Amino acid sequence: MAFRQNIRRPLAPWTTNSTHQMKQPFAIRILTWFSAFASIGMFLSILLAVMDVGPHIMGGERVTRSEWLRIAAPLVGSIGCLMALIAYALHAGKTWSRHVVMAVFSLIILYASTLGALSVLRHTIMWRAIVNASLFGSAAVWYFYFKPNVAAYFRELVRR
């Protein structure tokens, strides 16, 4: 006689069970570290530009130091702050973290469009920033809002 054992299958990471600690998706853990290092890199790039170390590049084109500090540094500093906020929010499991990720891409598009319209920014650099932010922002929208396991993860965070 074979005895059938009552074996429970482990719960999927996105299932709702109050006794089960939900596991953070792997890519979000990677993005947490990436955003922390990106934040450090952004502030380091501003420091290096102030000290006039290395080339100054915007949108793949060489620009003068003063042009980089006047045009790119405010955006780089703002995104550096947002990246630090993203790193904290993803690590702490905050429900609003994905909205801050979207704010980065929105800020880039708004900043490039505004400076391009005011003829402060070269149009080639403007269009490159807008296209890149639109493409990466679209990928981020899919990942954070429509990828099933990630969307379920954030829904579970809201329920807590």
N, C-alpha and C positions, 0 to 999 in steps of 0.2 A: 504494500500500500504506500503510495506516495502521498506525503502530506503537503498540502499546499500552504505555503507560508504567506502571511499577509505582509507583503513588502510594499511600502509606500515609495512612490517615485519622488525624487527631490522636486521641490517647487521651482518653477522658472523664476528668474530674477525679477520679472515685472509683475508677478502675481500678487494679489492682495491677501495677505494673511497677517493679522496684527502681531502674531508671535514671530513672524519671519522678517529678518532684517533685509531690506531690499538692496541688491548689489548695484553699484554705480556702473553704467556701461563703460567698457574699456576705453573707447575713444574719448570719452569725457575725462577720464583720468589723464590721458595723454594731453588733451587740450588744457587741462589745469596746469600741468607743468610747462607746456608751450607758452601759455599766456603769461605765466610768471617770468619766464626767461625773456620773452618778448618785451615785457614791461621794463625789465632791467636794461635790455639792449637799446630801447628807445631813449631812455634817459642817458645812457652812456653815449649814444650817438650825438645827443645835444651837447654834452660835455666836450666831446671830441671836436665838434664844430666850433664851439666857443674857443677852444684851445688851438684851433686851426690845424688839426691833425687829420691827415688823409684827404681823399677827394670828397667833393660835395656833389651829390647826385640826386636829382628829382626825376622820377618817371623814366629812369634809364638815361637821362641826359645830364651832362656835366653842367653845373651852374656855379656861380661865384659863392664864396662863403657868406657874404652879406645877403645875397638873394636867398640862400638856403635858410639862414637864420630868420629872415623876414617872412618868408613864405612857408617853409616846411616845418620849422621848429614849433610854432604854435600847434599845428596839427599833430606832429609827432609827440609833443608833450601831452596833449589831450588824449591821444590814443594810448600813450603809456599809462596814464591814470586809469583809463577804462580797462586796459589789460590787467592791471593790478586788481581792479575791482572784480573782473571776470575770474581771475585765479582764486580770489577769496570766495566768491559766490559759488563757483563750481565745487571747490573743496568743502565748503560748509553745507552744500546741498540746498542752497537758496532757490526758491521757485522762480525768482526774477532774473536768474543768471543768463538764461537764453535771450531775454530781452536786451540785456546789456551787450551781448554779442552782436545782435542786430543793430544796435546803436552805433557800433564801430563802423559798419559798412554804410549806414545812413549818413553818418558824420562825414565820411570821406566823399561821398557823392555830393552832399550839400556844400562842403568846403570847396571842392574842385569846381562845381558849377558856379558858385558865387564868385570865386576869384577869376574864373574864366570869363564870366559875363562882365566883370569889371576890368578886363584886360590886364590883370595883374599877373596872371599865369599864362604861359604859352599854351596855345590850344592843343598841341600834340600831347603835352603833359596832362592837360585837363581831360582829354578824351581817354587817354590811357588809364588814368585814375578812375574815371567813371565806369569804363568797361570792366576793368579788373574788380572793382568793388561790386559791380552788379553781378558778375559771374560768381565770385566767391560768396557774396551775400545770398545769391539764389541757392547755392549748394548748402550754405548754413541754414537757410530757411527749411530746406528739405530735411536736413539732418535733425535739427532741433524740434521741428514742429510736425513732420510727417513720417519720419522713420519710425516704424511701429514700436520697437523696444525703447527708443529714446523718448518718444511721446508718452508711452506708458510710464516710464520712469518719472517724468515731470508731473504727470497726473497723480502719481502716487505721492510725490512730494507735496502737492497741494492738499491731499487728503490728510496728511500728518498734522 
